[in-house]
Amino acid sequence: MDQTARVRQDLYNSEINCTIASFWDAGFRVLLGDDLHGFVAETRVRTFVDAVQWLANAAVTHYPESAAMTISCTTCDDTGWVCENHLDRPWDGPRACSCGGAGAPCPACNVPAEGEAAPMPEGFRVEIDKDGWRH
């Protein structure tokens, strides 16, 4: 299941109602809540991915007790890494930034203690370091 589907399914499983409405060239209107019980938050964004990311962040903010919201860091999608050029985009996964920039530790959840290195992504392999190429 991709990230956008996972967020929508998690909201549904948590009984958190939401709406994403689009109108060509006007972007997406995103609402958290419903007509019957009221809306707790709303915004307008340019892309569907931004709409889903906003919903995930808003749900965590407005419904922190919800056990089904499985994303703990919506900045990096729980990968621990973001694009070095776009710090609000994951470096890996379905929503990964496609600019080709290097990865950087997520400023929201992967901040190492002073003097320590950030944990590397799963499967990372050092090819060159301060001593040169590794084979």
HELIX and SHEET records of a PDB file:
HELIX    1   1 GLN A    3  ASN A   13  1                                  11    
HELIX    2   2 PHE A   48  HIS A   62  1                                  15    
SHEET    1   A 3 CYS A  18  SER A  22  0                                        
SHEET    2   A 3 PHE A  28  ASP A  34 -1                                        
SHEET    3   A 3 GLY A  38  VAL A  45 -1                                        
SHEET    1   B 2 TRP A  81  CYS A  83  0                                        
SHEET    2   B 2 GLY A 103  PRO A 105 -1                                        
SHEET    1   C 2 ILE A 128  ASP A 129  0                                        
SHEET    2   C 2 GLY A 132  TRP A 133 -1                                        
END                                                                             
